[in-house]
Amino acid sequence: MSSNGRPAQKAVIYARCSTDESRQDVEVQLAELRRYAQAFGWGYDEVWEYDSGFKGEQPKLQAVLKRIKRKEYDTLLIYSLDRFSRQAPSKVNRLLDELVEQDGVRFISRLEGIDSANELTWNVVRPIFAYFANLFSRNLSEKIKAGIRHQRENGAYRGGRPSKQLDVDRLRTIRLANPKVGWRILTKLYNDGLPDKQQVSFTLLRRVYQKLPLAGGGPPSGFAISPATRGSPLQRPARHLPELAPLRNQVFATRYSASLQ
């Protein structure tokens, strides 16, 4: 119960970024939304994910919507409307109306000042921002397709998105020197002094660290994330080039054994 005798509000904070690249981090959104909820004395749960709001399935958001239908939350709090979804405005507006009118949840988008408790922002401002969120993704998609067509016409297109590289030796050295720090601090230590293009997100660093036996033993096959292999066929996963797996494993075993000496 709150100090005035009314039941305490329970909010759910939802944050999303399209990818887990170092230039995008849900923590920026979460920090602002935490301050907002705390300012009103609301209890809250945090949910975040890295997925496309245009073509992605956003499984964690779907789980939140199911919990809202079960009346587990009074308020859905997001940083901006495009973090909620970039899909067709008609679909987004229909979903939001259902959440508010049928499920009885209050919807707040912090950046645009959209609040379902305010008729003006809800009925006038909200549809405009839903349109622009979708327009941005459609324009970006067309730009990417045009770029691919141009590269193909000039014989320069190789397909796919360039993979993010991570220096295993650097990661191991930093982890051994800081065995008790959390993932975000470890990521900051790893990225310190690196150019922007070589910096990684904490989710990528954690994923790689958990798959590599940095405490001892040889590294597993299928990974080529050390700078020694950058720019060579070895940087492609073994599942795509199975004939190179034995050579890749030999390279890793040699480099890893040297790092232990």
Secondary structure, 3 states (H helix, E strand, C coil): CCCCCCCCCEEEEEEEECCCCCCCCCHHHHHHHHHHHHHCCCEEEEEEEECCCCCCCCHHHHHHHHHHHCCCCCEEEECCHHHHCCCCHHHHHHHHHHHHHCCCCEEEECCCCEECCCHHHHHHHHHHHHHHHHHHHHHHHHHHHHHHHHHHHCCCCCCCCCCCCCCHHHHHHHHHHCCCCCHHHHHHHHHCCCCHHHCCCHHHHHHHHHHCCCCCCCCCCCCCCCHHHCCCHHHCCCCCCHHHHHHHHHHHHHHHHHHHC
